[in-house]
Amino acid sequence: MKLTPWFSGTDIPFRPGAYERDYRPFGGETWYSEWTGTTWLSPARTPLVASKQVTAAFTQGGIRWRGLAKDPKS
C-alpha cells in the first residue's frame, strides 16, 4: 500500500478519510484512524475497520499521521 510521508501531529489532513497514525513514541504501534474533517475517530488495526468507526478517539492531536494513496472503502 502506497503512503504519503509522515505529517506532524499538529497538522490536520485536508480531506476526510482513513490515515495511519504513529503511536510508537507513546509506547504503542502504528494504527489507522478515520479523520472526519474535524475529529479523529477511534483507532483500528486496518484502514477498512478504521473507516467504519463512529466513536471519537481519546487522543486527538500530537500523533503524527500519513495518508493512504487509495481509499480503503473501495
CHARMM internal coordinates of N, CA and C (Angstrom, degrees):
IC EDIT
DIST 1 N 1 CA 1.4456
DIST 1 CA 1 C 1.5332
ANGL 1 N 1 CA 1 C 108.38
DIST 1 C 2 N 1.3206
ANGL 1 CA 1 C 2 N 117.06
DIHE 1 N 1 CA 1 C 2 N 127.51
DIST 2 N 2 CA 1.4572
ANGL 1 C 2 N 2 CA 121.72
DIHE 1 CA 1 C 2 N 2 CA -179.39
DIST 2 CA 2 C 1.5283
ANGL 2 N 2 CA 2 C 109.58
DIHE 1 C 2 N 2 CA 2 C -80.49
DIST 2 C 3 N 1.3414
ANGL 2 CA 2 C 3 N 116.22
DIHE 2 N 2 CA 2 C 3 N 136.29
DIST 3 N 3 CA 1.4594
ANGL 2 C 3 N 3 CA 122.74
DIHE 2 CA 2 C 3 N 3 CA -177.68
DIST 3 CA 3 C 1.5225
ANGL 3 N 3 CA 3 C 110.84
DIHE 2 C 3 N 3 CA 3 C -127.38
DIST 3 C 4 N 1.3180
ANGL 3 CA 3 C 4 N 115.97
DIHE 3 N 3 CA 3 C 4 N 156.84
DIST 4 N 4 CA 1.4599
ANGL 3 C 4 N 4 CA 121.80
DIHE 3 CA 3 C 4 N 4 CA 174.05
DIST 4 CA 4 C 1.5277
ANGL 4 N 4 CA 4 C 108.92
DIHE 3 C 4 N 4 CA 4 C -79.27
DIST 4 C 5 N 1.3359
ANGL 4 CA 4 C 5 N 118.38
DIHE 4 N 4 CA 4 C 5 N 171.98
DIST 5 N 5 CA 1.4708
ANGL 4 C 5 N 5 CA 119.71
DIHE 4 CA 4 C 5 N 5 CA 171.24
DIST 5 CA 5 C 1.5382
ANGL 5 N 5 CA 5 C 109.67
DIHE 4 C 5 N 5 CA 5 C -65.88
DIST 5 C 6 N 1.3311
ANGL 5 CA 5 C 6 N 117.01
DIHE 5 N 5 CA 5 C 6 N 165.57
DIST 6 N 6 CA 1.4654
ANGL 5 C 6 N 6 CA 121.57
DIHE 5 CA 5 C 6 N 6 CA 176.66
DIST 6 CA 6 C 1.5214
ANGL 6 N 6 CA 6 C 110.07
DIHE 5 C 6 N 6 CA 6 C -71.03
DIST 6 C 7 N 1.3278
ANGL 6 CA 6 C 7 N 116.45
DIHE 6 N 6 CA 6 C 7 N 140.36
DIST 7 N 7 CA 1.4614
ANGL 6 C 7 N 7 CA 123.21
DIHE 6 CA 6 C 7 N 7 CA 174.24
DIST 7 CA 7 C 1.5210
ANGL 7 N 7 CA 7 C 108.99
DIHE 6 C 7 N 7 CA 7 C -111.87
DIST 7 C 8 N 1.2998
ANGL 7 CA 7 C 8 N 116.32
DIHE 7 N 7 CA 7 C 8 N 152.33
DIST 8 N 8 CA 1.4595
ANGL 7 C 8 N 8 CA 122.23
DIHE 7 CA 7 C 8 N 8 CA 179.07
DIST 8 CA 8 C 1.5262
ANGL 8 N 8 CA 8 C 110.67
DIHE 7 C 8 N 8 CA 8 C -60.39
DIST 8 C 9 N 1.3113
ANGL 8 CA 8 C 9 N 116.62
DIHE 8 N 8 CA 8 C 9 N 148.80
DIST 9 N 9 CA 1.4588
ANGL 8 C 9 N 9 CA 121.11
DIHE 8 CA 8 C 9 N 9 CA 177.19
DIST 9 CA 9 C 1.5140
ANGL 9 N 9 CA 9 C 113.46
DIHE 8 C 9 N 9 CA 9 C -67.36
DIST 9 C 10 N 1.3334
ANGL 9 CA 9 C 10 N 117.28
DIHE 9 N 9 CA 9 C 10 N -13.06
DIST 10 N 10 CA 1.4639
ANGL 9 C 10 N 10 CA 119.80
DIHE 9 CA 9 C 10 N 10 CA 176.60
DIST 10 CA 10 C 1.5234
ANGL 10 N 10 CA 10 C 111.84
DIHE 9 C 10 N 10 CA 10 C -88.00
DIST 10 C 11 N 1.3384
ANGL 10 CA 10 C 11 N 116.66
DIHE 10 N 10 CA 10 C 11 N -15.84
DIST 11 N 11 CA 1.4628
ANGL 10 C 11 N 11 CA 121.31
DIHE 10 CA 10 C 11 N 11 CA 174.45
DIST 11 CA 11 C 1.5330
ANGL 11 N 11 CA 11 C 108.42
DIHE 10 C 11 N 11 CA 11 C -81.94
DIST 11 C 12 N 1.3156
ANGL 11 CA 11 C 12 N 116.28
DIHE 11 N 11 CA 11 C 12 N 151.09
DIST 12 N 12 CA 1.4604
ANGL 11 C 12 N 12 CA 119.25
DIHE 11 CA 11 C 12 N 12 CA 176.76
DIST 12 CA 12 C 1.5344
ANGL 12 N 12 CA 12 C 109.08
DIHE 11 C 12 N 12 CA 12 C -119.09
DIST 12 C 13 N 1.3226
ANGL 12 CA 12 C 13 N 116.88
DIHE 12 N 12 CA 12 C 13 N 147.88
DIST 13 N 13 CA 1.4713
ANGL 12 C 13 N 13 CA 119.51
DIHE 12 CA 12 C 13 N 13 CA 179.82
DIST 13 CA 13 C 1.5278
ANGL 13 N 13 CA 13 C 111.77
DIHE 12 C 13 N 13 CA 13 C -63.48
DIST 13 C 14 N 1.3128
ANGL 13 CA 13 C 14 N 114.91
DIHE 13 N 13 CA 13 C 14 N 149.88
DIST 14 N 14 CA 1.4582
ANGL 13 C 14 N 14 CA 121.60
DIHE 13 CA 13 C 14 N 14 CA 178.52
DIST 14 CA 14 C 1.5242
ANGL 14 N 14 CA 14 C 111.44
DIHE 13 C 14 N 14 CA 14 C -75.86
DIST 14 C 15 N 1.3230
ANGL 14 CA 14 C 15 N 116.29
DIHE 14 N 14 CA 14 C 15 N -35.05
DIST 15 N 15 CA 1.4691
ANGL 14 C 15 N 15 CA 121.33
DIHE 14 CA 14 C 15 N 15 CA -177.05
DIST 15 CA 15 C 1.5223
ANGL 15 N 15 CA 15 C 111.35
DIHE 14 C 15 N 15 CA 15 C -118.73
DIST 15 C 16 N 1.3351
ANGL 15 CA 15 C 16 N 117.21
DIHE 15 N 15 CA 15 C 16 N 146.72
DIST 16 N 16 CA 1.4680
ANGL 15 C 16 N 16 CA 120.28
DIHE 15 CA 15 C 16 N 16 CA 171.54
DIST 16 CA 16 C 1.5258
ANGL 16 N 16 CA 16 C 110.05
DIHE 15 C 16 N 16 CA 16 C -64.20
DIST 16 C 17 N 1.3154
ANGL 16 CA 16 C 17 N 116.05
DIHE 16 N 16 CA 16 C 17 N 153.16
DIST 17 N 17 CA 1.4576
ANGL 16 C 17 N 17 CA 120.95
DIHE 16 CA 16 C 17 N 17 CA 177.37
DIST 17 CA 17 C 1.5114
ANGL 17 N 17 CA 17 C 111.64
DIHE 16 C 17 N 17 CA 17 C 149.35
DIST 17 C 18 N 1.3321
ANGL 17 CA 17 C 18 N 116.31
DIHE 17 N 17 CA 17 C 18 N -176.77
DIST 18 N 18 CA 1.4636
ANGL 17 C 18 N 18 CA 122.68
DIHE 17 CA 17 C 18 N 18 CA -179.74
DIST 18 CA 18 C 1.5233
ANGL 18 N 18 CA 18 C 109.31
DIHE 17 C 18 N 18 CA 18 C -86.14
DIST 18 C 19 N 1.3320
ANGL 18 CA 18 C 19 N 115.54
DIHE 18 N 18 CA 18 C 19 N 135.95
DIST 19 N 19 CA 1.4614
ANGL 18 C 19 N 19 CA 123.08
DIHE 18 CA 18 C 19 N 19 CA -179.99
DIST 19 CA 19 C 1.5203
ANGL 19 N 19 CA 19 C 109.26
DIHE 18 C 19 N 19 CA 19 C -134.82
DIST 19 C 20 N 1.3231
ANGL 19 CA 19 C 20 N 115.87
DIHE 19 N 19 CA 19 C 20 N 150.09
DIST 20 N 20 CA 1.4559
ANGL 19 C 20 N 20 CA 120.21
DIHE 19 CA 19 C 20 N 20 CA 173.75
DIST 20 CA 20 C 1.5242
ANGL 20 N 20 CA 20 C 107.91
DIHE 19 C 20 N 20 CA 20 C -83.11
DIST 20 C 21 N 1.3422
ANGL 20 CA 20 C 21 N 117.08
DIHE 20 N 20 CA 20 C 21 N 133.47
DIST 21 N 21 CA 1.4689
ANGL 20 C 21 N 21 CA 121.74
DIHE 20 CA 20 C 21 N 21 CA 178.56
DIST 21 CA 21 C 1.5208
ANGL 21 N 21 CA 21 C 108.80
DIHE 20 C 21 N 21 CA 21 C -120.02
DIST 21 C 22 N 1.3205
ANGL 21 CA 21 C 22 N 115.53
DIHE 21 N 21 CA 21 C 22 N 140.21
DIST 22 N 22 CA 1.4647
ANGL 21 C 22 N 22 CA 122.14
DIHE 21 CA 21 C 22 N 22 CA -172.87
DIST 22 CA 22 C 1.5279
ANGL 22 N 22 CA 22 C 111.34
DIHE 21 C 22 N 22 CA 22 C -100.29
DIST 22 C 23 N 1.3273
ANGL 22 CA 22 C 23 N 115.87
DIHE 22 N 22 CA 22 C 23 N 98.40
DIST 23 N 23 CA 1.4632
ANGL 22 C 23 N 23 CA 121.74
DIHE 22 CA 22 C 23 N 23 CA 179.20
DIST 23 CA 23 C 1.5254
ANGL 23 N 23 CA 23 C 111.99
DIHE 22 C 23 N 23 CA 23 C -91.07
DIST 23 C 24 N 1.3345
ANGL 23 CA 23 C 24 N 119.04
DIHE 23 N 23 CA 23 C 24 N 2.24
DIST 24 N 24 CA 1.4684
ANGL 23 C 24 N 24 CA 122.11
DIHE 23 CA 23 C 24 N 24 CA -176.08
DIST 24 CA 24 C 1.5281
ANGL 24 N 24 CA 24 C 113.17
DIHE 23 C 24 N 24 CA 24 C -58.73
DIST 24 C 25 N 1.3396
ANGL 24 CA 24 C 25 N 120.42
DIHE 24 N 24 CA 24 C 25 N -41.14
DIST 25 N 25 CA 1.4710
ANGL 24 C 25 N 25 CA 118.67
DIHE 24 CA 24 C 25 N 25 CA 178.71
DIST 25 CA 25 C 1.5367
ANGL 25 N 25 CA 25 C 112.90
DIHE 24 C 25 N 25 CA 25 C -63.40
DIST 25 C 26 N 1.3113
ANGL 25 CA 25 C 26 N 117.34
DIHE 25 N 25 CA 25 C 26 N -15.31
DIST 26 N 26 CA 1.4672
ANGL 25 C 26 N 26 CA 122.56
DIHE 25 CA 25 C 26 N 26 CA -179.30
DIST 26 CA 26 C 1.5254
ANGL 26 N 26 CA 26 C 111.51
DIHE 25 C 26 N 26 CA 26 C -104.21
DIST 26 C 27 N 1.3400
ANGL 26 CA 26 C 27 N 116.67
DIHE 26 N 26 CA 26 C 27 N 14.86
DIST 27 N 27 CA 1.4598
ANGL 26 C 27 N 27 CA 121.20
DIHE 26 CA 26 C 27 N 27 CA 178.15
DIST 27 CA 27 C 1.5163
ANGL 27 N 27 CA 27 C 114.23
DIHE 26 C 27 N 27 CA 27 C 88.58
DIST 27 C 28 N 1.3256
ANGL 27 CA 27 C 28 N 117.00
DIHE 27 N 27 CA 27 C 28 N 9.70
DIST 28 N 28 CA 1.4630
ANGL 27 C 28 N 28 CA 120.41
DIHE 27 CA 27 C 28 N 28 CA -178.45
DIST 28 CA 28 C 1.5105
ANGL 28 N 28 CA 28 C 112.70
DIHE 27 C 28 N 28 CA 28 C -109.20
DIST 28 C 29 N 1.3095
ANGL 28 CA 28 C 29 N 114.98
DIHE 28 N 28 CA 28 C 29 N -145.28
DIST 29 N 29 CA 1.4532
ANGL 28 C 29 N 29 CA 123.27
DIHE 28 CA 28 C 29 N 29 CA -178.42
DIST 29 CA 29 C 1.5253
ANGL 29 N 29 CA 29 C 108.34
DIHE 28 C 29 N 29 CA 29 C -132.57
DIST 29 C 30 N 1.3042
ANGL 29 CA 29 C 30 N 117.16
DIHE 29 N 29 CA 29 C 30 N -176.38
DIST 30 N 30 CA 1.4577
ANGL 29 C 30 N 30 CA 119.09
DIHE 29 CA 29 C 30 N 30 CA 171.08
DIST 30 CA 30 C 1.5290
ANGL 30 N 30 CA 30 C 107.90
DIHE 29 C 30 N 30 CA 30 C -86.96
DIST 30 C 31 N 1.3109
ANGL 30 CA 30 C 31 N 115.89
DIHE 30 N 30 CA 30 C 31 N 133.93
DIST 31 N 31 CA 1.4614
ANGL 30 C 31 N 31 CA 123.58
DIHE 30 CA 30 C 31 N 31 CA 178.88
DIST 31 CA 31 C 1.5267
ANGL 31 N 31 CA 31 C 107.12
DIHE 30 C 31 N 31 CA 31 C -131.33
DIST 31 C 32 N 1.3133
ANGL 31 CA 31 C 32 N 116.42
DIHE 31 N 31 CA 31 C 32 N 175.04
DIST 32 N 32 CA 1.4592
ANGL 31 C 32 N 32 CA 122.04
DIHE 31 CA 31 C 32 N 32 CA 178.23
DIST 32 CA 32 C 1.5184
ANGL 32 N 32 CA 32 C 109.13
DIHE 31 C 32 N 32 CA 32 C -114.61
DIST 32 C 33 N 1.3397
ANGL 32 CA 32 C 33 N 115.44
DIHE 32 N 32 CA 32 C 33 N 139.95
DIST 33 N 33 CA 1.4626
ANGL 32 C 33 N 33 CA 121.00
DIHE 32 CA 32 C 33 N 33 CA 177.44
DIST 33 CA 33 C 1.5151
ANGL 33 N 33 CA 33 C 109.48
DIHE 32 C 33 N 33 CA 33 C -134.59
DIST 33 C 34 N 1.3020
ANGL 33 CA 33 C 34 N 115.37
DIHE 33 N 33 CA 33 C 34 N 146.79
DIST 34 N 34 CA 1.4659
ANGL 33 C 34 N 34 CA 122.03
DIHE 33 CA 33 C 34 N 34 CA 175.04
DIST 34 CA 34 C 1.5251
ANGL 34 N 34 CA 34 C 108.47
DIHE 33 C 34 N 34 CA 34 C -86.45
DIST 34 C 35 N 1.3293
ANGL 34 CA 34 C 35 N 116.41
DIHE 34 N 34 CA 34 C 35 N 130.91
DIST 35 N 35 CA 1.4600
ANGL 34 C 35 N 35 CA 122.99
DIHE 34 CA 34 C 35 N 35 CA 173.44
DIST 35 CA 35 C 1.5236
ANGL 35 N 35 CA 35 C 106.49
DIHE 34 C 35 N 35 CA 35 C -100.97
DIST 35 C 36 N 1.3424
ANGL 35 CA 35 C 36 N 117.68
DIHE 35 N 35 CA 35 C 36 N 120.60
DIST 36 N 36 CA 1.4576
ANGL 35 C 36 N 36 CA 121.21
DIHE 35 CA 35 C 36 N 36 CA -176.19
DIST 36 CA 36 C 1.5233
ANGL 36 N 36 CA 36 C 113.31
DIHE 35 C 36 N 36 CA 36 C -83.68
DIST 36 C 37 N 1.3125
ANGL 36 CA 36 C 37 N 116.48
DIHE 36 N 36 CA 36 C 37 N -11.00
DIST 37 N 37 CA 1.4571
ANGL 36 C 37 N 37 CA 121.88
DIHE 36 CA 36 C 37 N 37 CA -171.70
DIST 37 CA 37 C 1.5197
ANGL 37 N 37 CA 37 C 109.96
DIHE 36 C 37 N 37 CA 37 C 110.96
DIST 37 C 38 N 1.3323
ANGL 37 CA 37 C 38 N 115.97
DIHE 37 N 37 CA 37 C 38 N -18.24
DIST 38 N 38 CA 1.4660
ANGL 37 C 38 N 38 CA 121.65
DIHE 37 CA 37 C 38 N 38 CA 177.00
DIST 38 CA 38 C 1.5232
ANGL 38 N 38 CA 38 C 112.95
DIHE 37 C 38 N 38 CA 38 C -138.49
DIST 38 C 39 N 1.3365
ANGL 38 CA 38 C 39 N 117.92
DIHE 38 N 38 CA 38 C 39 N -21.05
DIST 39 N 39 CA 1.4560
ANGL 38 C 39 N 39 CA 122.40
DIHE 38 CA 38 C 39 N 39 CA -172.40
DIST 39 CA 39 C 1.5270
ANGL 39 N 39 CA 39 C 111.42
DIHE 38 C 39 N 39 CA 39 C -143.41
DIST 39 C 40 N 1.3463
ANGL 39 CA 39 C 40 N 115.75
DIHE 39 N 39 CA 39 C 40 N 142.06
DIST 40 N 40 CA 1.4543
ANGL 39 C 40 N 40 CA 120.70
DIHE 39 CA 39 C 40 N 40 CA 169.13
DIST 40 CA 40 C 1.5159
ANGL 40 N 40 CA 40 C 107.94
DIHE 39 C 40 N 40 CA 40 C -83.16
DIST 40 C 41 N 1.3329
ANGL 40 CA 40 C 41 N 117.11
DIHE 40 N 40 CA 40 C 41 N 135.00
DIST 41 N 41 CA 1.4575
ANGL 40 C 41 N 41 CA 121.28
DIHE 40 CA 40 C 41 N 41 CA 176.15
DIST 41 CA 41 C 1.5253
ANGL 41 N 41 CA 41 C 109.88
DIHE 40 C 41 N 41 CA 41 C -96.04
DIST 41 C 42 N 1.3273
ANGL 41 CA 41 C 42 N 116.39
DIHE 41 N 41 CA 41 C 42 N 167.43
DIST 42 N 42 CA 1.4644
ANGL 41 C 42 N 42 CA 122.36
DIHE 41 CA 41 C 42 N 42 CA -175.01
DIST 42 CA 42 C 1.5192
ANGL 42 N 42 CA 42 C 111.79
DIHE 41 C 42 N 42 CA 42 C -51.24
DIST 42 C 43 N 1.3368
ANGL 42 CA 42 C 43 N 117.18
DIHE 42 N 42 CA 42 C 43 N 140.12
DIST 43 N 43 CA 1.4565
ANGL 42 C 43 N 43 CA 120.59
DIHE 42 CA 42 C 43 N 43 CA -179.19
DIST 43 CA 43 C 1.5267
ANGL 43 N 43 CA 43 C 112.30
DIHE 42 C 43 N 43 CA 43 C -71.45
DIST 43 C 44 N 1.3241
ANGL 43 CA 43 C 44 N 114.05
DIHE 43 N 43 CA 43 C 44 N 157.34
DIST 44 N 44 CA 1.4670
ANGL 43 C 44 N 44 CA 121.66
DIHE 43 CA 43 C 44 N 44 CA 179.37
DIST 44 CA 44 C 1.5243
ANGL 44 N 44 CA 44 C 108.59
DIHE 43 C 44 N 44 CA 44 C -144.27
DIST 44 C 45 N 1.3176
ANGL 44 CA 44 C 45 N 116.47
DIHE 44 N 44 CA 44 C 45 N 164.81
DIST 45 N 45 CA 1.4639
ANGL 44 C 45 N 45 CA 121.99
DIHE 44 CA 44 C 45 N 45 CA -177.33
DIST 45 CA 45 C 1.5214
ANGL 45 N 45 CA 45 C 113.21
DIHE 44 C 45 N 45 CA 45 C -74.57
DIST 45 C 46 N 1.3357
ANGL 45 CA 45 C 46 N 118.55
DIHE 45 N 45 CA 45 C 46 N -23.74
DIST 46 N 46 CA 1.4655
ANGL 45 C 46 N 46 CA 120.81
DIHE 45 CA 45 C 46 N 46 CA -178.96
DIST 46 CA 46 C 1.5250
ANGL 46 N 46 CA 46 C 109.56
DIHE 45 C 46 N 46 CA 46 C -130.22
DIST 46 C 47 N 1.3280
ANGL 46 CA 46 C 47 N 117.56
DIHE 46 N 46 CA 46 C 47 N 156.23
DIST 47 N 47 CA 1.4618
ANGL 46 C 47 N 47 CA 120.08
DIHE 46 CA 46 C 47 N 47 CA 177.16
DIST 47 CA 47 C 1.5263
ANGL 47 N 47 CA 47 C 112.63
DIHE 46 C 47 N 47 CA 47 C -61.83
DIST 47 C 48 N 1.3274
ANGL 47 CA 47 C 48 N 117.00
DIHE 47 N 47 CA 47 C 48 N -36.99
DIST 48 N 48 CA 1.4618
ANGL 47 C 48 N 48 CA 120.17
DIHE 47 CA 47 C 48 N 48 CA -178.89
DIST 48 CA 48 C 1.5283
ANGL 48 N 48 CA 48 C 111.00
DIHE 47 C 48 N 48 CA 48 C -63.95
DIST 48 C 49 N 1.3209
ANGL 48 CA 48 C 49 N 117.43
DIHE 48 N 48 CA 48 C 49 N -46.35
DIST 49 N 49 CA 1.4701
ANGL 48 C 49 N 49 CA 120.56
DIHE 48 CA 48 C 49 N 49 CA 178.51
DIST 49 CA 49 C 1.5300
ANGL 49 N 49 CA 49 C 109.77
DIHE 48 C 49 N 49 CA 49 C -65.31
DIST 49 C 50 N 1.3256
ANGL 49 CA 49 C 50 N 117.76
DIHE 49 N 49 CA 49 C 50 N -40.52
DIST 50 N 50 CA 1.4678
ANGL 49 C 50 N 50 CA 120.91
DIHE 49 CA 49 C 50 N 50 CA 178.20
DIST 50 CA 50 C 1.5251
ANGL 50 N 50 CA 50 C 111.20
DIHE 49 C 50 N 50 CA 50 C -59.52
DIST 50 C 51 N 1.3241
ANGL 50 CA 50 C 51 N 116.44
DIHE 50 N 50 CA 50 C 51 N -37.82
DIST 51 N 51 CA 1.4691
ANGL 50 C 51 N 51 CA 120.17
DIHE 50 CA 50 C 51 N 51 CA -177.97
DIST 51 CA 51 C 1.5298
ANGL 51 N 51 CA 51 C 112.61
DIHE 50 C 51 N 51 CA 51 C -67.88
DIST 51 C 52 N 1.3430
ANGL 51 CA 51 C 52 N 116.90
DIHE 51 N 51 CA 51 C 52 N -12.67
DIST 52 N 52 CA 1.4660
ANGL 51 C 52 N 52 CA 121.02
DIHE 51 CA 51 C 52 N 52 CA -179.37
DIST 52 CA 52 C 1.5265
ANGL 52 N 52 CA 52 C 113.04
DIHE 51 C 52 N 52 CA 52 C -105.18
DIST 52 C 53 N 1.3384
ANGL 52 CA 52 C 53 N 117.57
DIHE 52 N 52 CA 52 C 53 N 1.64
DIST 53 N 53 CA 1.4637
ANGL 52 C 53 N 53 CA 120.84
DIHE 52 CA 52 C 53 N 53 CA -179.84
DIST 53 CA 53 C 1.5286
ANGL 53 N 53 CA 53 C 110.24
DIHE 52 C 53 N 53 CA 53 C -69.62
DIST 53 C 54 N 1.3427
ANGL 53 CA 53 C 54 N 115.99
DIHE 53 N 53 CA 53 C 54 N 153.45
DIST 54 N 54 CA 1.4626
ANGL 53 C 54 N 54 CA 120.76
DIHE 53 CA 53 C 54 N 54 CA 179.14
DIST 54 CA 54 C 1.5285
ANGL 54 N 54 CA 54 C 112.68
DIHE 53 C 54 N 54 CA 54 C -129.33
DIST 54 C 55 N 1.3366
ANGL 54 CA 54 C 55 N 117.93
DIHE 54 N 54 CA 54 C 55 N -9.08
DIST 55 N 55 CA 1.4598
ANGL 54 C 55 N 55 CA 122.34
DIHE 54 CA 54 C 55 N 55 CA -177.18
DIST 55 CA 55 C 1.5211
ANGL 55 N 55 CA 55 C 110.52
DIHE 54 C 55 N 55 CA 55 C -98.31
DIST 55 C 56 N 1.3360
ANGL 55 CA 55 C 56 N 116.79
DIHE 55 N 55 CA 55 C 56 N 137.45
DIST 56 N 56 CA 1.4578
ANGL 55 C 56 N 56 CA 120.92
DIHE 55 CA 55 C 56 N 56 CA 178.57
DIST 56 CA 56 C 1.5250
ANGL 56 N 56 CA 56 C 110.53
DIHE 55 C 56 N 56 CA 56 C -63.82
DIST 56 C 57 N 1.3237
ANGL 56 CA 56 C 57 N 116.32
DIHE 56 N 56 CA 56 C 57 N 142.87
DIST 57 N 57 CA 1.4655
ANGL 56 C 57 N 57 CA 121.81
DIHE 56 CA 56 C 57 N 57 CA 177.79
DIST 57 CA 57 C 1.5112
ANGL 57 N 57 CA 57 C 110.16
DIHE 56 C 57 N 57 CA 57 C -70.42
DIST 57 C 58 N 1.3240
ANGL 57 CA 57 C 58 N 116.19
DIHE 57 N 57 CA 57 C 58 N 146.35
DIST 58 N 58 CA 1.4597
ANGL 57 C 58 N 58 CA 121.80
DIHE 57 CA 57 C 58 N 58 CA 177.65
DIST 58 CA 58 C 1.5263
ANGL 58 N 58 CA 58 C 109.93
DIHE 57 C 58 N 58 CA 58 C -63.03
DIST 58 C 59 N 1.3440
ANGL 58 CA 58 C 59 N 117.29
DIHE 58 N 58 CA 58 C 59 N -42.63
DIST 59 N 59 CA 1.4591
ANGL 58 C 59 N 59 CA 122.49
DIHE 58 CA 58 C 59 N 59 CA 179.17
DIST 59 CA 59 C 1.5246
ANGL 59 N 59 CA 59 C 108.80
DIHE 58 C 59 N 59 CA 59 C -103.40
DIST 59 C 60 N 1.3152
ANGL 59 CA 59 C 60 N 116.20
DIHE 59 N 59 CA 59 C 60 N 116.92
DIST 60 N 60 CA 1.4613
ANGL 59 C 60 N 60 CA 120.16
DIHE 59 CA 59 C 60 N 60 CA -178.13
DIST 60 CA 60 C 1.5269
ANGL 60 N 60 CA 60 C 112.93
DIHE 59 C 60 N 60 CA 60 C -92.88
DIST 60 C 61 N 1.3115
ANGL 60 CA 60 C 61 N 118.41
DIHE 60 N 60 CA 60 C 61 N -50.42
DIST 61 N 61 CA 1.4594
ANGL 60 C 61 N 61 CA 121.11
DIHE 60 CA 60 C 61 N 61 CA -173.80
DIST 61 CA 61 C 1.5084
ANGL 61 N 61 CA 61 C 112.69
DIHE 60 C 61 N 61 CA 61 C -115.02
DIST 61 C 62 N 1.3277
ANGL 61 CA 61 C 62 N 115.40
DIHE 61 N 61 CA 61 C 62 N 174.28
DIST 62 N 62 CA 1.4482
ANGL 61 C 62 N 62 CA 121.34
DIHE 61 CA 61 C 62 N 62 CA 175.93
DIST 62 CA 62 C 1.5142
ANGL 62 N 62 CA 62 C 115.25
DIHE 61 C 62 N 62 CA 62 C 83.53
DIST 62 C 63 N 1.3078
ANGL 62 CA 62 C 63 N 118.80
DIHE 62 N 62 CA 62 C 63 N -2.21
DIST 63 N 63 CA 1.4619
ANGL 62 C 63 N 63 CA 122.06
DIHE 62 CA 62 C 63 N 63 CA -179.82
DIST 63 CA 63 C 1.5235
ANGL 63 N 63 CA 63 C 108.11
DIHE 62 C 63 N 63 CA 63 C -109.38
DIST 63 C 64 N 1.3276
ANGL 63 CA 63 C 64 N 115.07
DIHE 63 N 63 CA 63 C 64 N 119.00
DIST 64 N 64 CA 1.4667
ANGL 63 C 64 N 64 CA 116.50
DIHE 63 CA 63 C 64 N 64 CA -177.03
DIST 64 CA 64 C 1.5231
ANGL 64 N 64 CA 64 C 110.27
DIHE 63 C 64 N 64 CA 64 C -66.15
DIST 64 C 65 N 1.3194
ANGL 64 CA 64 C 65 N 115.25
DIHE 64 N 64 CA 64 C 65 N 157.86
DIST 65 N 65 CA 1.4606
ANGL 64 C 65 N 65 CA 121.24
DIHE 64 CA 64 C 65 N 65 CA -173.80
DIST 65 CA 65 C 1.5211
ANGL 65 N 65 CA 65 C 109.41
DIHE 64 C 65 N 65 CA 65 C -145.36
DIST 65 C 66 N 1.3182
ANGL 65 CA 65 C 66 N 114.40
DIHE 65 N 65 CA 65 C 66 N 161.62
DIST 66 N 66 CA 1.4671
ANGL 65 C 66 N 66 CA 120.14
DIHE 65 CA 65 C 66 N 66 CA 172.04
DIST 66 CA 66 C 1.5153
ANGL 66 N 66 CA 66 C 108.01
DIHE 65 C 66 N 66 CA 66 C -144.45
DIST 66 C 67 N 1.3203
ANGL 66 CA 66 C 67 N 114.18
DIHE 66 N 66 CA 66 C 67 N 154.13
DIST 67 N 67 CA 1.4544
ANGL 66 C 67 N 67 CA 120.69
DIHE 66 CA 66 C 67 N 67 CA -174.79
DIST 67 CA 67 C 1.5120
ANGL 67 N 67 CA 67 C 113.52
DIHE 66 C 67 N 67 CA 67 C -90.10
DIST 67 C 68 N 1.3079
ANGL 67 CA 67 C 68 N 114.25
DIHE 67 N 67 CA 67 C 68 N 160.13
DIST 68 N 68 CA 1.4530
ANGL 67 C 68 N 68 CA 122.51
DIHE 67 CA 67 C 68 N 68 CA 175.26
DIST 68 CA 68 C 1.5134
ANGL 68 N 68 CA 68 C 108.49
DIHE 67 C 68 N 68 CA 68 C -96.68
DIST 68 C 69 N 1.2951
ANGL 68 CA 68 C 69 N 117.10
DIHE 68 N 68 CA 68 C 69 N 143.03
DIST 69 N 69 CA 1.4474
ANGL 68 C 69 N 69 CA 120.69
DIHE 68 CA 68 C 69 N 69 CA -178.66
DIST 69 CA 69 C 1.5358
ANGL 69 N 69 CA 69 C 112.38
DIHE 68 C 69 N 69 CA 69 C -78.65
DIST 69 C 70 N 1.3427
ANGL 69 CA 69 C 70 N 117.14
DIHE 69 N 69 CA 69 C 70 N -14.19
DIST 70 N 70 CA 1.4656
ANGL 69 C 70 N 70 CA 121.07
DIHE 69 CA 69 C 70 N 70 CA -177.84
DIST 70 CA 70 C 1.5242
ANGL 70 N 70 CA 70 C 109.42
DIHE 69 C 70 N 70 CA 70 C -134.38
DIST 70 C 71 N 1.3068
ANGL 70 CA 70 C 71 N 116.77
DIHE 70 N 70 CA 70 C 71 N 141.80
DIST 71 N 71 CA 1.4565
ANGL 70 C 71 N 71 CA 122.54
DIHE 70 CA 70 C 71 N 71 CA 177.69
DIST 71 CA 71 C 1.5278
ANGL 71 N 71 CA 71 C 109.03
DIHE 70 C 71 N 71 CA 71 C -66.11
DIST 71 C 72 N 1.3600
ANGL 71 CA 71 C 72 N 118.78
DIHE 71 N 71 CA 71 C 72 N 122.51
DIST 72 N 72 CA 1.4707
ANGL 71 C 72 N 72 CA 119.91
DIHE 71 CA 71 C 72 N 72 CA -178.01
DIST 72 CA 72 C 1.5160
ANGL 72 N 72 CA 72 C 113.25
DIHE 71 C 72 N 72 CA 72 C -68.71
DIST 72 C 73 N 1.3319
ANGL 72 CA 72 C 73 N 118.52
DIHE 72 N 72 CA 72 C 73 N -14.92
DIST 73 N 73 CA 1.4693
ANGL 72 C 73 N 73 CA 121.57
DIHE 72 CA 72 C 73 N 73 CA -179.07
DIST 73 CA 73 C 1.5269
ANGL 73 N 73 CA 73 C 111.36
DIHE 72 C 73 N 73 CA 73 C -78.63
DIST 73 C 74 N 1.3441
ANGL 73 CA 73 C 74 N 116.50
DIHE 73 N 73 CA 73 C 74 N -15.63
DIST 74 N 74 CA 1.4732
ANGL 73 C 74 N 74 CA 118.29
DIHE 73 CA 73 C 74 N 74 CA -176.70
DIST 74 CA 74 C 1.5047
ANGL 74 N 74 CA 74 C 111.86
DIHE 73 C 74 N 74 CA 74 C -99.29
END
COOR INIT
IC SEED 1 N 1 CA 1 C
IC BUILD
